[in-house]
Amino acid sequence: MIANGLRSILVVGAMGLAAVASAQEAEDNEVEPPAVIHAEGAVIHFDGLISPASVDRVRVLLDADDSLMEFAIRSGGGDVEAGMALGGMIHDRGMDVRVVGDICMSSCANYVFPAGNRKTVERGALVLWHGSLLQKNLLKDFNYSGIERQLGRPPNWLERWSIQRTAKKWFRRALSEQAAFYTKLGVDPRITILGQDQGCACNWTVSVADMARFGIGSVTADADYAMPGYARWDGEWQLIAGVGVELAGTRQ
């Protein structure tokens, strides 16, 4: 999901904003439909992709109703900056977060789940990380095939230079925003790259106790969370340990 957001920025650098915005939106919508969002009682229910459009819909609901104090989410992730914006709203409002269905993954795990006041993981659901802006060689390892598809050809040298320049500027800004976000939450962002630091090229989760060691506290889950036979999700994932973590910090 990080790559999807970065790809949009890179294509903008090559082609210009107006031409790409509609094309990128159409491509993303073909991959995954818009999130299903509605309010019921004091709860906002969110199922699907985290995107600027879905976050705007949540913002409208929050602005219209002060009684909304719980955010129930099932999501495979989405846009990095939209995830931070959504998590920021949840944190500022003091909302609780409830993970429902099968997963809260990627931007949902990175930015939405830790932003909750109290956090509940329903039976069978998983909170899954698989990387963030902190991961090594993020720009170096980026797959440019999506850019070539939208251009209809490989980018020329000038477009490549523009893409690289745009990507670096976006990356520095987004990384600074992420650092401020985790500082505000009091969460150690190393949880978002823990698996990669341990050599696990995987989706991963950690125990509730290890979540707390990274500053993600007030989590309620079943005693057998992430044990064999627990999960509803049929994708691949691993339970890993927070090795070497002493205190939750905000190191970037």
N, C-alpha and C positions, 0 to 999 in steps of 0.2 A: 504493500500500500504506500510505502514511502516512495517507491519508484513511480507510482502513478502520479502523485503530486509533483514530484520533481520533473517528470516527463512533460507535464503541462507547462511548467516554467521554461524548460528548455526549448520546446516548440515555439513558445512565444518569442523567445530570443531569436529564433531563426526566421519566423514568418510574420511576426507582428501580432498584436493582441486581438484585434477584431476578427481576423480571419480564422484564428485558431480556437477562440472560445467556443463557438458553436460546434465546430468539428470535434473538439475534445469532449464536450458535454454529450454529444451524440454517441461517441465511442464508448464512454463510460456507462451510459444508459444501456447500451447493448450488452455490456459485460454483467451488470447488476442493476436491477430496477431500483427506483427511488425508495427510500425508507418509508415504512408505514408508521405514522406518528399520530397519536391521539391522546387526549386528556380524559381521565375518568376519576372522579373524586379528587383526591389530593395527589394523584399519580400521573406522570407523563409516561406513556408507553412508547418505546422506540424500538423498531425492528428493521435493521438493514444498514445501508451504507451511510457512513458519516461523511457528509459533503457540505460545502458552503450553503447549498440550498436547504438541506435538511436542518442545519444549525439555525438558519434564519427562521424556519418554521417553528422550531423549539423556542426561539427568542420571542416570537409573536405570542405563543401560548403563555410564556412566563410573564410577559408584560401585561397580559390581559387578566391574570388570575394570581393573586398573592398567596392563595391557599395551596398551590402546587409545591409539595415539599419532598416528593420521592420521584426518582428517575429509574424506571424499569427498562433495562436494555438487553437486547440480543443483537450483536453486531460482529461481523468479521473484520471491521476496521474501516479505513477510508483515508481521507485527506489529513495530512499532518497539522496544518494550521487550523483547519476546521475542528479537529479533535481538541486542540488546545483552547480554542474559543468556547467549545461546548463544555469542556472541563472547567474553564474559568467561570462560566455562568453557574454551573452546579456548585462550585466552591463558594462563590460570592453569595449565593442564595442560601447556603448551609443545607443543601438538599442531601438526602440519603440516596444511595445507589443500590439497586438490586439487579443482579445478573440473572436473567431468566432464559429459558430454552436450553441451548447447548453451549454457546460460546460468547465471550467478550474478548476479542482478539485484536492485536495490532494497535491501531490508534485508540480503540476502546480500552484496552488494557493499559496502554501508555498514559492516556490523558483523562479518560472519563472515570474509570473505576477508582483510581487513587484520589480523585477530587471529591468523592463523596464524604459526607460527615460520618455516617455509619454505612457500612458496606455489607451486603448480604449476597452470598452466592447460593442460589437455589440448588436443590438436590439434582445431581447429574450435570450441572453446568460447570464450565471451566473458564478461568481467566488465563489467557495465553499470550505470551510475549514472543516476538521473533525479531526484534531489532528496533533501532531508532536512529536519529541523526548522529548519535555517538559512535555508531559502528565504524570500524576501520574500512578505509578504501571505498566509501560509499559512492563518491563521484567517479573514482577510477573504475569501479566494477559496474557502472551503470550500463544497462542495455539500451542502445540507441535505435533499435529496430522500429520502435513505435514512431520515432521522429521521421525515419525514412519512409514509413508507410504514409504518414500524413503529408510529407513533402512530395511523395511519389517518385523519389529518387534519393540517392545518397547526398547529404549536404556538401556543398563546395567548401573550399578552405575558409572563405570569409564567413560563411554560415557556421562552420565549426568553431571559429574563433568567437563569434557572437554567442553561440550556445554555451561554450565554456565560460565566457565572461559572465553571462546571465546566471548560469548555474552557481558559480562561486559567490556572486553577490547574494543570490537567494539563500544559499546555504549558510553564509555568515549571519544573515539576518534571522533566519529560522532557528539556527543554533542558539543565538542570543535570546530569542523569545522562549525557547525551550528551557534554557538555564534559569531565566526569571520565573517561569511557570513552576518548575520543581522547587525553587527556593521558596516561593510563596506557599507551596503545599507542605514544605518540610520533608520532601521525599528524596531519597538517594536515587539519582537517575541511572546508576549502574545496574539496577534491576532490569532495565530495558535491553541490556547487552550481556546479561549474565550468562546465558547459554553460549553465546559466541565466545566469550572469554574462557569458557570451559571446553571449547572445541566442539560444541553441539550445533551442527547446522540443522536446526530443528525449530518447531514451535515448542515452547516450554511453559511450565507453570512451576510454582514453588508452594511450599506448605504455608498455612496461615501464620505460623510462627516466623518463618523466614520473611513473609511479607512485612511483618511488624519490624523486623530487623532493618528493613530498607525504609522504614518510616510510613508504611501503609498499614495503619492501625485500625481498630474498631471494625474488624472483619469477622463476620459470622458465616461459618460453613459447616457441613457435616463432618463428623469426626474422621470419616474415611475419605475425605476430599482427596481426589487424584490418586486413590489407590486402585489396584487392578479391579476391573469390572464396574468402576464408578461412573464413567463418563457416558453421556448420550452421544457426543460428537463422534463421528466415524472417521475423522481425519487422523493424521499421525501427530503425536505429541509425546513429550517426556516430562516427568517430574524430576527436577534437579534441585540440588541443595545450594544454599547461599554460602558457599565456602569462603572463609576469610573475611566475612563482613563483621565489623566490630560494632559500629554505631551508624545509624542512618545519617547521611550527610547530604550535601548538595554539590559534590564535586563534579566539574565538567572537564 
